[in-house]
């Protein structure tokens, strides 16, 4: 895990932030007794957008499947975005070599 964080720091940060955010949302959902507690998943959909549009087709109203789908698909999405950002930053930091 440390090697991944050193190689792709932005990817590790974005994926970790997304995972922690959805973990907190799931805890708040399952500990709440409010009848309107399902609306907290709106934050999960916003945090996972645009991959949350795919999740909508994978779940049939089951909150547990929704939570797991948002967690894995959204974290994967933010990991890929982070890898792209890290690649751009790494490429910009490389020194230009003269053409021979």
N, C-alpha and C positions, 0 to 999 in steps of 0.2 A: 504494500500500500504506500509505503514511503517512497519507493521508486516511481510509482505512478504520480504521486503528488509533486515530486521533483521534476519529472519529465513534462507533465502537463498540469501546471499549477492552476490555471484558469478552469480547465475541465474538472479537476478535482473539487475546486471551490464551488462551481456552479452545480455540479451533481450533488455535492454534500448539502448545499443550501436548499436545494429542491427536496431532497430526501428528508431533511429535518423539518421543513415547512409542512410537508404532507404527513409526517409522523405526528406533529403537533395538531394538525387538523383532525387526524383520525382519533387522537386521544380526546380532543374536545368533543368530537362527535359521539364517541362511545361513553363518555362520562356525563354527558348532558341528558337531562330529562325533559327538556323543552320539546313540545310537539313540533316546532318548526326547526329542529336541529338539522334537518337535511339541507337547509340552505347554506350551511357552512361549506358544503362541497363546491359552492360557486368559487370560493378562493382556490380550491384545488384545481378547478377547471381553468381559472385565470393563470395560475402558476405553471400549468402544463400546456398552455395554448401554444401552438396549434395541434399538438398531438392529442389533446383532449377531445378533439372532434372524432378521432378514431376510436377512442375509448367508449364513446357513446354507443357505438355499434356492437361493442363486445359485451356490454352489460345489459341485463334485463331487469333493472330496478333493484338488484341486490347490492347493498352498500358494501359488503365485504369484497365482492368482486370489483366493484368500482374503486375501492381504496387500493387494492393490489394492482389493478390495471393502471391507475393514475400514477402510482408509485414507480412501477417498473418502466412503463413507456415514457413518462415524463422525465424521469431521471436519465434514461438512455438518451432522450432528445437533448437535454441540457449537457450531457457528457459529450455528445457529438458536436454541439455548438461550441463548447469549450475547447475541444481538440482543434477545431477550425481556427478559433481565435489564437490558440497557442501556436499553431503552425504559421499563421500570419506574423505574429510577433517574433517567432524564432527566425523566420525568413528575413524579416526586417533587420534583425540584430546581426545577421551574418555579414561578414566583411565581403565586399566585392573583390573578386579576383580578376586580375588583368587578363585579357585575352592574349594568347600567344600566337 
